[in-house]
Amino acid sequence: MRKQENKNFINAKKGLGIIEFLLGILMIAILSALMIPALVHKSNDSQNRPVQNISTPNKPVYQNTYTDDSQNWKLLYQKAYADASQIWGQLYSEGVLNQRQGWGSEQANYHNFTQFMNKFSILKQCASPNNAGCWATNETPDVISGHPNSSSDRCFVDSSGRSWCEASYLGWFVVDSNGLTTPNQFGKDRFIFYTISGNDVNTSGIPDKIVYDNDYNTIDRNKCPNPPCYYRSWLSQ
């Protein structure tokens, strides 16, 4: 009798286990039926939604604002001066620079700038009347006595995109450290370099080095129409 009761209990337990299993499958089926349409709808929405461009537009390296890009201009100016000084020192050491009788010796200055220019890898070379291809118009007609100009000055663009121009026969030259890109202002992205012999711009002899100008915190129509112009301090810091 006891054995029969145990057998019936075991069979009843098995029956309950099968029912629980079937109920579990039924629950899964019901949940799936409820969730699959929502998932399909969401997938369709994501496929039909236009793709958004989440990339950040490239910020131009140079802007026509002094405060935003002063650090960039400073670094480019320092690089331009370092390159120009090194090249001029090489020219002097090689003995290829001509002697002059002062800063206005036209033939000597023409020759010396030619030697300087030949040390660069040149992308473009410009002369009268096509200087605009290498040098944008100066910010005012008076700045650095109207130089560079298209009637007498020579300009070139080096492989890094910088523009260099001679100031006729005056024994100094200028650089635009970011080429034709704005702001094209002296003391911002444009700078003046003087070739000197000894310690004086007007001393006769072979110019053995280049020097820079002083800072200008107020308007100077010839050298700094849009102050401040940090010719000196940007190189000494």
N, CA, C and O of each residue as an XYZ file, in Angstrom:
948
protein
N       0.834     -1.201      0.000
C       0.000      0.000      0.000
C       0.868      1.251      0.000
O       0.611      2.178     -0.767
N       1.871      1.289      0.832
C       2.768      2.439      0.906
C       3.526      2.616     -0.410
O       3.762      3.738     -0.858
N       3.897      1.507     -1.013
C       4.619      1.613     -2.291
C       3.750      2.245     -3.362
O       4.226      3.033     -4.180
N       2.461      1.890     -3.349
C       1.538      2.440     -4.335
C       1.373      3.945     -4.137
O       1.286      4.697     -5.107
N       1.330      4.383     -2.874
C       1.201      5.827     -2.591
C       2.435      6.589     -3.076
O       2.325      7.667     -3.661
N       3.581      6.023     -2.827
C       4.823      6.685     -3.292
C       4.848      6.802     -4.810
O       5.270      7.813     -5.369
N       4.385      5.742     -5.458
C       4.384      5.767     -6.922
C       3.444      6.840     -7.443
O       3.768      7.563     -8.385
N       2.270      6.935     -6.816
C       1.318      7.969     -7.249
C       1.877      9.389     -7.009
O       1.663     10.293     -7.817
N       2.594      9.565     -5.883
C       3.178     10.877     -5.565
C       4.234     11.278     -6.608
O       4.301     12.428     -7.040
N       5.041     10.307     -6.989
C       6.099     10.569     -7.981
C       5.480     10.940     -9.326
O       5.937     11.865     -9.998
N       4.421     10.196     -9.714
C       3.772     10.500    -10.993
C       3.142     11.888    -10.982
O       3.194     12.625    -11.966
N       2.538     12.223     -9.830
C       1.920     13.557     -9.718
C       2.972     14.657     -9.815
O       2.740     15.698    -10.430
N       4.138     14.417     -9.198
C       5.223     15.407     -9.236
C       5.749     15.608    -10.653
O       6.053     16.721    -11.082
N       5.847     14.455    -11.378
C       6.300     14.565    -12.774
C       5.312     15.368    -13.604
O       5.690     16.163    -14.464
N       3.996     15.130    -13.313
C       2.983     15.858    -14.062
C       3.053     17.347    -13.827
O       2.910     18.138    -14.759
N       3.275     17.736    -12.573
C       3.427     19.154    -12.264
C       4.646     19.752    -12.956
O       4.599     20.891    -13.421
N       5.743     18.987    -13.027
C       6.958     19.498    -13.690
C       6.727     19.771    -15.160
O       7.219     20.768    -15.689
N       5.981     18.897    -15.832
C       5.695     19.098    -17.253
C       4.813     20.318    -17.455
O       5.011     21.101    -18.384
N       3.825     20.467    -16.559
C       2.935     21.633    -16.664
C       3.714     22.937    -16.467
O       3.515     23.903    -17.203
N       4.592     22.953    -15.479
C       5.407     24.156    -15.241
C       6.275     24.468    -16.458
O       6.439     25.629    -16.833
N       6.827     23.423    -17.068
C       7.673     23.617    -18.247
C       6.876     24.221    -19.401
O       7.316     25.152    -20.075
N       5.667     23.642    -19.603
C       4.818     24.146    -20.679
C       4.382     25.587    -20.418
O       4.320     26.401    -21.340
N       4.081     25.895    -19.156
C       3.717     27.277    -18.808
C       4.874     28.239    -19.064
O       4.667     29.370    -19.506
N       6.094     27.779    -18.781
C       7.266     28.629    -19.039
C       7.427     28.928    -20.512
O       7.726     30.061    -20.892
N       7.226     27.900    -21.361
C       7.327     28.113    -22.814
C       6.245     29.066    -23.285
O       6.494     29.920    -24.136
N       5.033     28.926    -22.731
C       3.925     29.807    -23.095
C       4.228     31.259    -22.737
O       3.946     32.170    -23.516
N       4.800     31.466    -21.561
C       5.161     32.829    -21.140
C       6.193     33.446    -22.085
O       6.086     34.613    -22.463
N       7.196     32.642    -22.463
C       8.225     33.145    -23.381
C       7.615     33.516    -24.725
O       7.967     34.535    -25.319
N       6.692     32.672    -25.199
C       6.039     32.947    -26.479
C       5.241     34.244    -26.426
O       5.269     35.042    -27.363
N       4.523     34.445    -25.309
C       3.718     35.665    -25.172
C       4.610     36.907    -25.148
O       4.319     37.901    -25.813
N       5.709     36.842    -24.370
C       6.626     37.988    -24.290
C       7.261     38.279    -25.638
O       7.409     39.439    -26.022
N       7.634     37.233    -26.353
C       8.233     37.424    -27.670
C       7.259     38.093    -28.617
O       7.628     38.986    -29.381
N       6.010     37.652    -28.561
C       4.993     38.243    -29.435
C       4.789     39.723    -29.146
O       4.466     40.501    -30.044
N       4.979     40.104    -27.891
C       4.816     41.515    -27.533
C       6.039     42.357    -27.892
O       5.891     43.524    -28.254
N       7.235     41.794    -27.799
C       8.468     42.557    -27.964
C       8.940     42.640    -29.412
O       9.499     43.663    -29.809
N       8.736     41.610    -30.202
C       9.294     41.589    -31.570
C       8.779     42.735    -32.429
O       9.588     43.355    -33.120
N       7.492     43.059    -32.434
C       7.042     44.208    -33.266
C       7.715     45.520    -32.879
O       8.051     46.329    -33.743
N       7.914     45.732    -31.562
C       8.570     46.972    -31.118
C      10.009     47.036    -31.606
O      10.488     48.088    -32.030
N      10.697     45.890    -31.542
C      12.085     45.860    -32.012
C      12.177     46.090    -33.511
O      13.070     46.793    -33.985
N      11.252     45.497    -34.253
C      11.241     45.687    -35.715
C      10.985     47.143    -36.059
O      11.623     47.703    -36.950
N      10.029     47.760    -35.333
C       9.715     49.174    -35.584
C      10.917     50.065    -35.303
O      11.211     50.982    -36.070
N      11.605     49.794    -34.205
C      12.791     50.578    -33.847
C      13.883     50.418    -34.884
O      14.554     51.389    -35.235
N      14.070     49.183    -35.386
C      15.085     48.936    -36.406
C      14.768     49.685    -37.683
O      15.663     50.248    -38.314
N      13.489     49.698    -38.075
C      13.085     50.420    -39.281
C      13.308     51.910    -39.141
O      13.730     52.576    -40.086
N      13.023     52.435    -37.950
C      13.240     53.862    -37.705
C      14.699     54.227    -37.864
O      15.027     55.242    -38.479
N      15.586     53.397    -37.308
C      17.016     53.710    -37.371
C      17.546     53.631    -38.790
O      18.482     54.347    -39.144
N      16.943     52.749    -39.622
C      17.400     52.644    -41.002
C      16.892     53.787    -41.854
O      17.580     54.252    -42.762
N      15.666     54.245    -41.553
C      15.073     55.311    -42.357
C      15.506     56.697    -41.934
O      15.346     57.654    -42.692
N      16.062     56.822    -40.712
C      16.482     58.129    -40.226
C      17.713     58.593    -40.998
O      18.641     57.803    -41.170
N      17.765     59.851    -41.476
C      18.952     60.345    -42.198
C      20.187     60.314    -41.309
O      20.128     60.593    -40.112
N      21.295     59.968    -41.929
C      22.559     59.895    -41.189
C      23.012     61.292    -40.817
O      23.048     62.174    -41.675
N      23.354     61.515    -39.572
C      23.815     62.811    -39.096
C      25.327     62.866    -39.131
O      26.003     61.901    -38.776
N      25.849     63.993    -39.556
C      27.292     64.191    -39.581
C      27.739     64.671    -38.209
O      27.516     65.823    -37.837
N      28.364     63.786    -37.473
C      28.751     64.140    -36.111
C      30.193     64.603    -36.029
O      30.687     64.914    -34.946
N      30.868     64.650    -37.162
C      32.256     65.096    -37.138
C      32.306     66.597    -36.931
O      31.415     67.319    -37.378
N      33.329     67.064    -36.264
C      33.513     68.486    -35.997
C      34.194     69.138    -37.184
O      35.255     68.679    -37.607
N      33.614     70.197    -37.733
C      34.267     70.865    -38.867
C      35.671     71.307    -38.492
O      35.933     71.682    -37.349
N      36.567     71.259    -39.465
C      37.939     71.674    -39.208
C      38.002     73.171    -38.962
O      37.539     73.962    -39.784
N      38.567     73.554    -37.849
C      38.750     74.972    -37.535
C      39.952     75.485    -38.309
O      41.028     74.890    -38.247
N      39.785     76.570    -39.028
C      40.950     77.096    -39.741
C      42.068     77.445    -38.777
O      41.830     77.954    -37.682
N      43.290     77.164    -39.201
C      44.429     77.419    -38.320
C      44.571     78.914    -38.082
O      44.954     79.339    -36.992
N      44.263     79.712    -39.098
C      44.437     81.153    -38.973
C      43.097     81.845    -39.152
O      42.369     81.571    -40.106
N      42.779     82.738    -38.234
C      41.576     83.531    -38.321
C      41.960     84.998    -38.253
O      43.044     85.356    -37.793
N      41.054     85.830    -38.717
C      41.332     87.257    -38.717
C      40.986     87.871    -37.364
O      40.305     88.894    -37.292
N      41.452     87.247    -36.312
C      41.271     87.758    -34.955
C      42.578     87.613    -34.208
O      43.177     86.538    -34.191
N      43.013     88.675    -33.602
C      44.328     88.672    -32.970
C      44.385     87.742    -31.773
O      45.347     86.988    -31.630
N      43.372     87.777    -30.905
C      43.433     87.009    -29.666
C      43.368     85.510    -29.927
O      44.029     84.740    -29.231
N      42.581     85.076    -30.923
C      42.414     83.650    -31.166
C      43.705     82.985    -31.640
O      44.014     81.868    -31.224
N      44.455     83.659    -32.502
C      45.563     82.998    -33.172
C      46.923     83.596    -32.864
O      47.894     83.288    -33.555
N      47.022     84.434    -31.855
C      48.301     85.063    -31.570
C      49.380     84.035    -31.247
O      50.542     84.222    -31.606
N      49.003     82.950    -30.573
C      49.997     81.936    -30.238
C      50.501     81.233    -31.504
O      51.693     80.950    -31.621
N      49.602     80.954    -32.444
C      50.017     80.345    -33.708
C      50.956     81.258    -34.472
O      51.986     80.817    -34.980
N      50.596     82.539    -34.552
C      51.435     83.487    -35.278
C      52.807     83.602    -34.629
O      53.826     83.679    -35.316
N      52.824     83.613    -33.324
C      54.092     83.720    -32.600
C      55.010     82.554    -32.933
O      56.192     82.754    -33.216
N      54.476     81.339    -32.903
C      55.295     80.159    -33.190
C      55.790     80.158    -34.623
O      56.938     79.800    -34.885
N      54.929     80.557    -35.557
C      55.338     80.603    -36.954
C      56.394     81.689    -37.194
O      57.317     81.507    -37.988
N      56.243     82.798    -36.507
C      57.252     83.866    -36.588
C      58.595     83.386    -36.061
O      59.628     83.636    -36.681
N      58.591     82.709    -34.938
C      59.832     82.178    -34.374
C      60.498     81.202    -35.338
O      61.719     81.212    -35.494
N      59.689     80.355    -35.986
C      60.233     79.400    -36.953
C      60.810     80.125    -38.157
O      61.885     79.767    -38.640
N      60.111     81.136    -38.645
C      60.593     81.882    -39.810
C      61.914     82.584    -39.499
O      62.837     82.582    -40.313
N      61.991     83.180    -38.319
C      63.231     83.866    -37.946
C      64.377     82.874    -37.782
O      65.500     83.145    -38.207
N      64.099     81.723    -37.166
C      65.142     80.715    -36.983
C      65.661     80.224    -38.335
O      66.869     80.087    -38.527
N      64.749     79.962    -39.266
C      65.155     79.495    -40.597
C      65.953     80.563    -41.341
O      66.991     80.274    -41.938
N      65.456     81.803    -41.299
C      66.140     82.883    -42.002
C      67.521     83.137    -41.413
O      68.479     83.353    -42.156
N      67.636     83.114    -40.098
C      68.934     83.342    -39.450
C      69.928     82.246    -39.806
O      71.097     82.518    -40.077
N      69.455     81.017    -39.801
C      70.342     79.903    -40.132
C      70.832     79.990    -41.577
O      72.012     79.778    -41.857
N      69.921     80.301    -42.481
C      70.299     80.395    -43.896
C      71.254     81.558    -44.122
O      72.234     81.424    -44.854
N      70.974     82.701    -43.495
C      71.860     83.851    -43.680
C      73.249     83.548    -43.116
O      74.260     83.930    -43.705
N      73.292     82.865    -41.982
C      74.581     82.474    -41.426
C      75.343     81.550    -42.359
O      76.561     81.674    -42.486
N      74.646     80.620    -43.018
C      75.292     79.734    -43.979
C      75.853     80.518    -45.155
O      76.974     80.273    -45.601
N      75.059     81.469    -45.654
C      75.517     82.284    -46.786
C      76.771     83.068    -46.430
O      77.698     83.171    -47.233
N      76.794     83.617    -45.224
C      77.969     84.373    -44.787
C      79.182     83.457    -44.666
O      80.285     83.816    -45.080
N      78.969     82.271    -44.095
C      80.076     81.320    -43.934
C      80.599     80.840    -45.285
O      81.795     80.588    -45.435
N      79.722     80.715    -46.251
C      80.132     80.263    -47.585
C      80.795     81.362    -48.405
O      81.375     81.093    -49.457
N      80.711     82.593    -47.924
C      81.370     83.707    -48.612
C      80.694     84.125    -49.904
O      81.356     84.621    -50.816
N      79.392     83.933    -49.994
C      78.687     84.255    -51.242
C      77.921     85.571    -51.160
O      77.320     85.992    -52.149
N      77.931     86.226    -50.008
C      77.246     87.507    -49.874
C      78.140     88.644    -50.344
O      79.345     88.643    -50.097
N      77.541     89.609    -51.020
C      78.296     90.751    -51.549
C      78.378     91.880    -50.535
O      77.463     92.098    -49.741
N      79.479     92.579    -50.583
C      79.661     93.749    -49.722
C      78.815     94.900    -50.240
O      78.584     95.022    -51.443
N      78.360     95.734    -49.332
C      77.579     96.894    -49.718
C      78.118     98.139    -49.027
O      78.885     98.057    -48.068
N      77.699     99.289    -49.534
C      78.154    100.563    -48.994
C      77.149    101.190    -48.031
O      77.290    102.350    -47.645
N      76.161    100.437    -47.656
C      75.087    100.911    -46.782
C      73.845    100.108    -47.090
O      73.857     99.259    -47.981
N      72.776    100.366    -46.365
C      71.587     99.547    -46.547
C      70.914     99.754    -47.896
O      70.080     98.940    -48.292
N      71.262    100.844    -48.627
C      70.629    101.122    -49.916
C      71.470    100.734    -51.114
O      71.299    101.316    -52.185
N      72.367     99.777    -50.979
C      73.204     99.345    -52.104
C      72.416     98.351    -52.959
O      72.308     97.172    -52.622
N      71.879     98.840    -54.048
C      70.908     98.062    -54.814
C      71.486     96.754    -55.346
O      70.896     95.696    -55.131
N      72.612     96.801    -56.026
C      73.148     95.598    -56.657
C      73.530     94.539    -55.629
O      73.252     93.356    -55.825
N      74.163     94.955    -54.537
C      74.561     94.002    -53.497
C      73.343     93.379    -52.831
O      73.306     92.170    -52.602
N      72.351     94.199    -52.520
C      71.151     93.666    -51.869
C      70.368     92.735    -52.794
O      69.809     91.735    -52.345
N      70.329     93.062    -54.072
C      69.663     92.203    -55.044
C      70.358     90.844    -55.088
O      69.707     89.800    -55.048
N      71.683     90.871    -55.170
C      72.456     89.632    -55.203
C      72.257     88.830    -53.916
O      72.052     87.617    -53.967
N      72.314     89.482    -52.794
C      72.219     88.775    -51.517
C      70.850     88.135    -51.314
O      70.756     87.019    -50.803
N      69.794     88.832    -51.708
C      68.459     88.232    -51.580
C      68.310     87.044    -52.526
O      67.640     86.064    -52.202
N      68.939     87.138    -53.698
C      68.908     86.009    -54.630
C      69.567     84.782    -54.016
O      69.054     83.670    -54.143
N      70.702     84.977    -53.351
C      71.379     83.865    -52.681
C      70.501     83.292    -51.570
O      70.431     82.076    -51.387
N      69.848     84.160    -50.846
C      68.942     83.746    -49.778
C      67.794     82.916    -50.345
O      67.474     81.850    -49.820
N      67.189     83.397    -51.398
C      66.059     82.720    -52.019
C      66.457     81.333    -52.537
O      65.673     80.387    -52.449
N      67.643     81.217    -53.064
C      68.092     79.946    -53.644
C      68.308     78.852    -52.603
O      68.449     77.684    -52.964
N      68.337     79.201    -51.338
C      68.508     78.211    -50.284
C      67.200     77.499    -49.928
O      67.209     76.507    -49.199
N      66.086     78.001    -50.441
C      64.784     77.436    -50.123
C      64.320     76.491    -51.227
O      64.739     76.592    -52.381
N      63.450     75.579    -50.839
C      62.680     74.823    -51.817
C      61.480     75.686    -52.178
O      60.613     75.933    -51.340
N      61.431     76.140    -53.412
C      60.467     77.169    -53.806
C      59.268     76.543    -54.518
O      59.415     75.778    -55.471
N      58.083     76.890    -54.028
C      56.856     76.468    -54.686
C      56.476     77.420    -55.810
O      55.983     76.998    -56.857
N      56.710     78.709    -55.583
C      56.307     79.706    -56.564
C      57.194     80.931    -56.437
O      57.550     81.336    -55.330
N      57.546     81.512    -57.553
C      58.370     82.723    -57.558
C      57.625     83.805    -58.325
O      57.049     83.538    -59.380
N      57.635     85.024    -57.800
C      56.878     86.123    -58.397
C      57.765     87.367    -58.518
O      58.672     87.593    -57.717
N      57.472     88.143    -59.526
C      58.159     89.427    -59.719
C      57.194     90.344    -60.455
O      56.084     89.942    -60.802
N      57.618     91.558    -60.687
C      56.794     92.538    -61.370
C      56.334     91.985    -62.721
O      57.146     91.441    -63.468
N      55.056     92.115    -63.040
C      53.963     92.747    -62.280
C      53.058     91.721    -61.591
O      51.878     91.993    -61.370
N      53.586     90.575    -61.257
C      52.754     89.480    -60.744
C      53.015     89.140    -59.285
O      52.819     87.993    -58.884
N      53.445     90.094    -58.486
C      53.739     89.807    -57.076
C      52.510     89.371    -56.286
O      52.633     88.708    -55.256
N      51.334     89.740    -56.763
C      50.114     89.381    -56.031
C      49.950     87.868    -55.932
O      49.229     87.384    -55.060
N      50.602     87.120    -56.803
C      50.526     85.676    -56.726
C      51.278     85.096    -55.552
O      51.047     83.950    -55.168
N      52.183     85.881    -54.972
C      52.967     85.431    -53.818
C      52.715     86.268    -52.577
O      53.032     85.841    -51.466
N      52.149     87.452    -52.751
C      52.013     88.384    -51.624
C      50.722     89.162    -51.763
O      50.543     89.896    -52.735
N      49.814     89.013    -50.801
C      48.565     89.771    -50.812
C      48.856     91.248    -50.557
O      49.883     91.596    -49.975
N      47.960     92.095    -50.990
C      48.140     93.539    -50.837
C      48.337     93.904    -49.370
O      47.669     93.355    -48.494
N      49.251     94.826    -49.106
C      49.483     95.269    -47.734
C      48.229     95.890    -47.137
O      47.365     96.385    -47.860
N      48.139     95.858    -45.815
C      46.935     96.332    -45.132
C      46.681     97.813    -45.347
O      45.525     98.236    -45.376
N      47.736     98.618    -45.500
C      47.606    100.027    -45.876
C      48.689    100.332    -46.906
O      49.712     99.647    -46.934
N      48.494    101.330    -47.743
C      49.488    101.661    -48.765
C      50.820    102.141    -48.197
O      51.854    102.029    -48.855
N      50.795    102.683    -46.963
C      52.010    103.278    -46.405
C      52.915    102.280    -45.689
O      54.093    102.564    -45.475
N      52.384    101.121    -45.317
C      53.148    100.222    -44.465
C      54.459     99.826    -45.149
O      54.497     99.510    -46.338
N      55.518     99.856    -44.361
C      56.918     99.662    -44.783
C      57.208    100.321    -46.135
O      57.765     99.715    -47.050
N      56.805    101.578    -46.211
C      57.085    102.435    -47.375
C      56.546    101.853    -48.675
O      57.126    102.046    -49.744
N      55.444    101.148    -48.572
C      54.808    100.626    -49.777
C      55.383     99.322    -50.287
O      55.005     98.867    -51.367
N      56.284     98.711    -49.542
C      56.859     97.436    -49.976
C      56.176     96.287    -49.235
O      55.684     96.481    -48.123
N      56.138     95.112    -49.823
C      56.526     94.802    -51.202
C      55.531     95.408    -52.192
O      54.364     95.628    -51.867
N      56.013     95.669    -53.393
C      55.140     96.169    -54.448
C      55.410     95.398    -55.734
O      56.348     94.605    -55.812
N      54.588     95.638    -56.726
C      54.684     94.859    -57.960
C      55.650     95.451    -58.976
O      55.924     94.836    -60.007
N      56.170     96.652    -58.688
C      56.994     97.320    -59.692
C      58.471     96.978    -59.588
O      59.187     97.019    -60.589
N      58.945     96.635    -58.366
C      60.383     96.427    -58.236
C      60.771     95.247    -57.355
O      61.882     94.730    -57.481
N      59.892     94.814    -56.477
C      60.245     93.783    -55.504
C      60.054     92.370    -56.071
O      59.263     92.147    -56.987
N      60.798     91.441    -55.500
C      60.656     90.029    -55.856
C      60.135     89.267    -54.655
O      60.475     89.579    -53.513
N      59.318     88.277    -54.913
C      58.734     87.468    -53.851
C      58.789     85.995    -54.243
O      58.898     85.654    -55.421
N      58.713     85.137    -53.239
C      58.589     83.708    -53.504
C      57.846     83.050    -52.353
O      57.780     83.585    -51.247
N      57.290     81.885    -52.634
C      56.607     81.068    -51.630
C      57.421     79.803    -51.445
O      57.699     79.090    -52.409
N      57.806     79.521    -50.200
C      58.620     78.329    -49.959
C      57.742     77.099    -49.771
O      56.515     77.195    -49.793
N      58.373     75.949    -49.587
C      57.655     74.679    -49.550
C      56.733     74.546    -48.345
O      55.852     73.686    -48.342
N      56.917     75.381    -47.316
C      56.019     75.340    -46.162
C      54.868     76.323    -46.298
O      54.035     76.422    -45.397
N      54.803     77.055    -47.409
C      53.705     77.976    -47.653
C      53.953     79.397    -47.211
O      53.058     80.237    -47.306
N      55.154     79.688    -46.726
C      55.463     81.070    -46.321
C      55.809     81.920    -47.539
O      56.391     81.437    -48.511
N      55.438     83.193    -47.464
C      55.786     84.147    -48.518
C      56.931     85.035    -48.044
O      56.905     85.557    -46.930
N      57.937     85.199    -48.903
C      59.081     86.058    -48.610
C      59.216     87.076    -49.732
O      59.039     86.740    -50.903
N      59.528     88.315    -49.381
C      59.710     89.368    -50.386
C      60.861     90.272    -49.987
O      61.070     90.556    -48.808
N      61.600     90.716    -50.986
C      62.610     91.741    -50.744
C      61.946     93.110    -50.766
O      60.879     93.279    -51.356
N      62.563     94.065    -50.137
C      62.065     95.435    -50.170
C      62.942     96.229    -51.131
O      63.720     97.092    -50.725
N      62.796     95.919    -52.393
C      63.572     96.569    -53.444
C      65.064     96.463    -53.146
O      65.571     95.357    -52.958
N      65.769     97.575    -53.098
C      67.219     97.570    -52.871
C      67.562     98.044    -51.458
O      68.680     98.501    -51.218
N      66.615     97.940    -50.521
C      66.784     98.590    -49.229
C      67.516     97.747    -48.190
O      67.753     98.223    -47.079
N      67.878     96.516    -48.516
C      68.668     95.727    -47.585
C      67.859     95.056    -46.493
O      68.435     94.585    -45.513
N      66.539     94.996    -46.632
C      65.726     94.247    -45.693
C      64.639     93.520    -46.457
O      64.316     93.867    -47.593
N      64.082     92.508    -45.820
C      63.037     91.731    -46.476
C      61.947     91.412    -45.475
O      62.110     91.635    -44.275
N      60.829     90.887    -45.969
C      59.674     90.617    -45.129
C      59.215     89.180    -45.354
O      59.496     88.574    -46.388
N      58.505     88.654    -44.367
C      57.932     87.313    -44.469
C      56.476     87.359    -44.032
O      56.125     88.033    -43.063
N      55.646     86.645    -44.749
C      54.292     86.372    -44.293
C      54.287     84.913    -43.879
O      54.358     84.020    -44.723
N      54.204     84.672    -42.577
C      54.446     83.340    -42.034
C      53.356     82.326    -42.391
O      53.566     81.123    -42.229
N      52.201     82.785    -42.871
C      51.175     81.847    -43.338
C      50.738     82.163    -44.761
O      49.609     81.876    -45.157
N      51.640     82.751    -45.515
C      51.376     82.988    -46.930
C      50.239     83.957    -47.182
O      50.129     84.992    -46.526
N      49.398     83.610    -48.138
C      48.307     84.499    -48.542
C      47.116     84.445    -47.591
O      46.158     85.201    -47.755
N      47.167     83.558    -46.598
C      46.064     83.448    -45.649
C      45.977     84.690    -44.769
O      47.001     85.251    -44.380
N      44.769     85.115    -44.459
C      44.567     86.297    -43.623
C      45.147     86.080    -42.226
O      45.334     84.935    -41.812
N      45.438     87.166    -41.487
C      44.968     88.542    -41.695
C      45.883     89.393    -42.572
O      45.507     90.504    -42.946
N      47.085     88.894    -42.911
C      48.023     89.661    -43.737
C      48.324     91.043    -43.126
O      48.250     92.070    -43.800
N      48.657     91.030    -41.852
C      48.955     92.263    -41.128
C      50.348     92.175    -40.495
O      50.736     91.139    -39.956
N      51.073     93.266    -40.572
C      52.398     93.312    -39.965
C      52.283     93.274    -38.446
O      51.425     93.915    -37.838
N      53.180     92.497    -37.866
C      53.132     92.293    -36.428
C      52.152     91.223    -36.008
O      52.046     90.923    -34.819
N      51.430     90.634    -36.954
C      50.515     89.524    -36.686
C      51.066     88.285    -37.386
O      51.633     87.395    -36.751
N      50.888     88.244    -38.711
C      51.460     87.139    -39.477
C      52.542     87.612    -40.454
O      53.131     86.800    -41.168
N      52.803     88.919    -40.485
C      53.857     89.473    -41.344
C      54.919     90.169    -40.486
O      54.607     90.845    -39.506
N      56.182     89.982    -40.886
C      57.278     90.483    -40.062
C      58.415     90.996    -40.939
O      58.577     90.600    -42.093
N      59.202     91.899    -40.336
C      60.284     92.579    -41.055
C      61.627     92.078    -40.530
O      61.824     91.976    -39.319
N      62.544     91.768    -41.433
C      63.903     91.377    -41.071
C      64.894     92.308    -41.776
O      64.773     92.579    -42.971
N      65.865     92.783    -41.018
C      66.897     93.663    -41.568
C      68.214     92.896    -41.664
O      68.590     92.180    -40.736
N      68.902     93.046    -42.773
C      70.241     92.473    -42.895
C      71.244     93.547    -42.490
O      71.191     94.672    -42.987
N      72.152     93.202    -41.592
C      73.067     94.218    -41.080
C      74.507     93.726    -41.092
O      74.788     92.528    -41.071
N      75.383     94.679    -41.126
C      76.819     94.416    -40.996
C      77.270     95.009    -39.674
O      77.083     96.202    -39.433
N      77.867     94.185    -38.811
C      78.203     94.666    -37.474
C      76.940     94.819    -36.661
O      76.169     93.871    -36.514
N      76.723     96.027    -36.127
C      75.548     96.271    -35.290
C      74.673     97.397    -35.819
O      73.860     97.953    -35.080
N      74.834     97.736    -37.089
C      74.114     98.879    -37.628
C      73.551     98.516    -38.999
O      74.231     97.922    -39.835
N      72.284     98.893    -39.205
C      71.631     98.613    -40.485
C      72.344     99.316    -41.629
O      72.421     98.775    -42.732
N      72.866    100.508    -41.388
C      73.432    101.320    -42.465
C      74.953    101.217    -42.567
O      75.568    101.969    -43.323
N      75.565    100.309    -41.828
C      77.015    100.161    -41.877
C      77.426     99.453    -43.161
O      76.800     98.471    -43.561
N      78.469     99.946    -43.801
C      78.965     99.298    -45.012
C      79.677     98.000    -44.649
O      80.105     97.811    -43.511
N      79.797     97.119    -45.623
C      80.451     95.834    -45.418
C      79.534     94.698    -45.828
O      78.467     94.922    -46.400
N      79.953     93.483    -45.535
C      79.140     92.315    -45.857
C      78.144     92.083    -44.721
O      78.555     91.914    -43.573
N      76.850     92.071    -45.016
C      75.860     91.843    -43.948
C      75.981     90.420    -43.412
O      75.783     89.451    -44.146
N      76.305     90.304    -42.139
C      76.603     88.985    -41.576
C      75.449     88.372    -40.797
O      75.537     87.218    -40.379
N      74.370     89.120    -40.595
C      73.244     88.567    -39.833
C      71.981     89.340    -40.144
O      72.007     90.381    -40.799
N      70.864     88.797    -39.652
C      69.595     89.503    -39.774
C      69.090     89.830    -38.372
O      69.379     89.115    -37.413
N      68.334     90.915    -38.269
C      67.758     91.334    -36.992
C      66.296     91.692    -37.215
O      65.835     91.817    -38.349
N      65.575     91.856    -36.105
C      64.159     92.163    -36.151
C      63.926     93.555    -35.583
O      64.849     94.184    -35.065
N      62.709     94.026    -35.680
C      62.351     95.368    -35.228
C      61.895     95.336    -33.772
O      61.797     94.270    -33.163
N      61.620     96.518    -33.225
C      61.078     96.650    -31.873
C      59.572     96.398    -31.876
O      58.943     96.369    -32.934
N      59.005     96.217    -30.697
C      57.557     96.107    -30.555
C      56.911     97.479    -30.757
O      57.524     98.522    -30.531
N      55.654     97.434    -31.189
C      54.872     98.658    -31.337
C      53.528     98.445    -30.660
O      52.758     97.569    -31.053
N      53.252     99.249    -29.638
C      51.984     99.156    -28.918
C      51.002    100.246    -29.319
O      49.842    100.225    -28.909
N      51.461    101.186    -30.111
C      50.604    102.224    -30.664
C      50.783    102.232    -32.179
O      51.705    101.610    -32.706
N      49.909    102.927    -32.860
C      49.923    102.908    -34.323
C      51.208    103.523    -34.867
O      51.591    104.629    -34.485
N      51.849    102.814    -35.736
C      52.943    103.336    -36.544
C      52.580    103.001    -37.987
O      52.608    101.832    -38.371
N      52.246    103.992    -38.780
C      51.680    103.726    -40.105
C      52.663    102.999    -41.007
O      52.253    102.326    -41.952
N      53.961    103.127    -40.728
C      54.963    102.502    -41.582
C      55.265    101.062    -41.180
O      55.618    100.244    -42.030
N      55.127    100.738    -39.872
C      55.526     99.402    -39.412
C      54.460     98.669    -38.618
O      54.552     97.454    -38.440
N      53.445     99.387    -38.135
C      52.411     98.720    -37.343
C      51.090     99.477    -37.427
O      50.710    100.165    -36.480
N      50.388     99.355    -38.553
C      49.098    100.048    -38.681
C      48.024     99.508    -37.750
O      47.056    100.207    -37.449
N      48.188     98.248    -37.283
C      47.181     97.627    -36.411
C      47.867     97.050    -35.178
O      48.117     95.847    -35.108
N      48.172     97.917    -34.194
C      48.874     97.446    -32.996
C      47.996     96.522    -32.149
O      46.773     96.528    -32.286
N      48.632     95.718    -31.262
C      50.080     95.682    -31.001
C      50.816     94.824    -32.018
O      50.242     93.918    -32.622
N      52.111     95.128    -32.197
C      52.971     94.359    -33.090
C      54.177     93.887    -32.287
O      55.023     94.695    -31.901
N      54.259     92.607    -32.039
C      55.295     92.058    -31.166
C      56.471     91.518    -31.978
O      56.697     90.310    -32.031
N      57.207     92.416    -32.602
C      58.366     91.995    -33.387
C      59.483     91.453    -32.487
O      60.068     90.410    -32.778
N      59.769     92.154    -31.412
C      60.893     91.783    -30.552
C      60.514     90.776    -29.482
O      61.174     89.747    -29.337
N      59.463     91.059    -28.733
C      59.168     90.215    -27.565
C      58.760     88.802    -27.955
O      59.016     87.865    -27.199
N      58.138     88.623    -29.106
C      57.765     87.268    -29.522
C      58.984     86.393    -29.810
O      58.883     85.166    -29.809
N      60.112     87.009    -30.051
C      61.339     86.233    -30.280
C      62.180     86.103    -29.022
O      63.014     85.203    -28.924
N      61.972     86.985    -28.066
C      62.796     86.959    -26.853
C      62.157     86.150    -25.730
O      62.823     85.855    -24.737
N      60.887     85.785    -25.860
C      60.198     85.034    -24.809
C      60.475     83.547    -24.932
O      59.976     82.757    -24.130
